[in-house]
Amino acid sequence: VVPAPAALPVPRLCCGTNSESPLLQCVLTGDWTNDLGSNMTIGALNEKNEFTGTYNTSVSATTNKTQPSPLLGSQHLSNEKGQPTFGFTVNWSFSDSVTVFTGQCFVDENGKEILKTMWLLRSRVDNIQDDWKATR
């Protein structure tokens, strides 16, 4: 993880397991925890394959107290292998920044569901000259 300025949360790859979904199929709905202790809850998909939820980060560079933050996302229509791609945005409740995540759900050889994601964080800066340091 790249260090962030003091006012930014530092999200991490969102990797974890979901104890609520059946084996051999990735279901995003449920509770997920990553290797740093951050966790998120994803609600049920609607008819457009969109979902909402909350993200609680355990890693932050801000001095503000972290708070559960809303997330909004969508899942690509499931394919026959049941390992869907997805994306979601977290609007951090405790700082002036937003993070977008994109990833895929995998089922490993032991039937464990794992989310692999990449993220991009955008923070507010005071002027356009500082734009170069606003995205991580």
N, C-alpha and C positions, 0 to 999 in steps of 0.2 A: 504494500500500500504506500502510495506517495504521501508524504506529510502534507497537511493542509494548513492554511493560515488559521490563526486562533479562532476565528469566528465560524468555522465550517465543521459540520459533522464529517466523519470519515467512514463512509460505508465500505463494506468489504464484499468480496465475492459471496454471493448468497448460496451457500452449500448446506444441505442438511437433509434430514429425513423426515418423513411424514408418517406417523404411526396410524393415521386414520384411513388410509386408502388400501385397496386390495393389492396383493402381490401381482407382479408381472404386468402392471399397468400404472402409468403415471397419472395421478390425479392431483392437481394443484391445490384443491380445496383442503384446508386444514392448517395445522400449526407446523412451522418449520424453524429450525435452529441451526445457525452456522457454527463454524469451528471457533469463533471468538465469543460466542454467547449471545449474539444478536438474534432476535427472533421476529417472525412475522406470522400473521394469521391471514389467510386468504379465504374469502367467502366463496359461495357457490357461483358457478358460471351462470350468466343469464342466457337468453336465447341468441344473443349476438356473440357469445363466447367472451364476454367481458366480465371482470371481477373487481371487487373492492376489498379492502382489508386495512390492516395496520402494520407498521414496522416499528420495532423497538430496537434502536441501535445500542450496542454496548461499547462502541468505539466512537469517540468524538474529539475533535480538536477545539471545540468551543468551551468557554467557561460556563456557558448556560447549562442549566440542568436539562438533561435529555428528557424527552416526552414521547409517548406513542405518537406516530405521525401517520396520516392517511396515505394509502396507496390506491392507485387506480390502474388497471391493466387489461390486457386481452391475451387470449390464447389462440394460436393458430388452430384451425380445425384439426381435430385428431386424425392422424394417419393410421394405417392398419397396424403399425408397430407400437402404437400407444405411447410414444415418447415425444410429446408435443413441444413446439417452440412457443415462446411467450415473451411478453414485455410488460413492464409496469413502471410507473412514475411515483416517487415518494416526494411529497411536499413537506419538508421538515418543519415541524411545529415550533421548534426552538431556535431556528436560525433563518437567515435570508438566503436559503439555497434550496435547490431541487436536484434530485438524482433520478436518472433513468437507468433501468436495468433491462437487459435483454438476455435471453438464455434458452436452455432446453432442459427438460426433465428426462432423466435416464433411469433405467432399472438395471442394476448390476447383476452379476452372475449369482448372487445370493438373494436376489429379489428385493434388495434395498433400493428405495427411490432416492435419487440425488439430483439436486438442482445445480446446474453449472451456469453461472452468469458472468457478464461483464457489466461494468457500470460507468457512467459519465456524470460527474457532479458539476453543476453550474452554481456559482455564488454571485451575489450582487457585488458590484464594485462601484466606486463613487464617480468614475468618469471613463470615457471611452479609451483613454490612454492606458488604463489598467485592464482593458479587456483581455490582454494576453495571459493574465494570471487568474482569470475567472473560471476557467474550465479545467477540470482534472479528470 
